[in-house]
Amino acid sequence: GSVATCMAGDISAEGRANALRLFNLYRWLADLPAVQTEAARDRQAQACALMPHANWRASGLSHDPPESWTCWTEEGHDGSASSNISGGPGVSSVDAYMVDNGNETTMGHRRIVLSNQLGPIGLGSTGPGGASCMQNLRGMGDAGKAWVAWPPAGAFPIQAYSPSGRQSLADTGWSIQAEDIELDGASVTVSSDGTNLAVDVAPLTRSYGNSSAIRVRPNGWDVMA
C-alpha cells in the first residue's frame, strides 16, 4: 500500500498465512477450532491498517477514526470498529494481543481471539513500522466451549507465557471467560505442591469475546518451566 496515494494495497499471501497460523496455534492450545480468513474481511482489515499507519505519530490507534484522518475511508472506518488493532506488523501483533498489555480491565484482544464465536476473520497489515488489523466482529463461529482459560488447563509451553521475551502473562494477568457461567463473584485458588499462592482477582468488562470474564494475576510469584 501507499500513504502517499492512500492506496490500501495488501500483504503477501505468505504473510497472511503466517499470522493466521499463529492465531490458530493459540486457539489450538486453548482447545478451540481453527478459523479461516475471508477475502472481504481481509480487504476491510487492510483498509483499517492503512489509517493508523498514516496517522500514527499524531493520533495513535482508534476504533472510531474521524473523517479528518489522512487516508480515511468508510471501509477502513468499518474495519477499525470491528477489529483488533495493533501498531506493529501482522505476526508479532498476534503475540501482543495474547499478552494484551494496556488492556488489563478488559483483556479484550485476547478474549476475542479465544472466543467461541470467532471466525471467519480478516487480516491486514502495512508491515514493519506500520500497523495491523484483525477484523473479527460479527463472527459466525460456534466452538461450544463452556469456558476458556488462558493459560489453559494441562501442559502449556513456557514460550507462549512470554512470547516477546519482555512481558509475560504474569504482568497482565491470566483470564477465564464464559458464555453462560457468571464469573464476576468467582473465587480463585492457585496452588503449587499443596501450597496456596497469592493471587489478585478482578472481573473484566463484559461483552468482549465471551460475555463474562475474570482476570487472575499472580501476586509476588511467577511461573517457571
Disulfide bonds with the S-S distance in Angstrom:
Cys6-Cys71 2.21
Cys48-Cys133 1.99
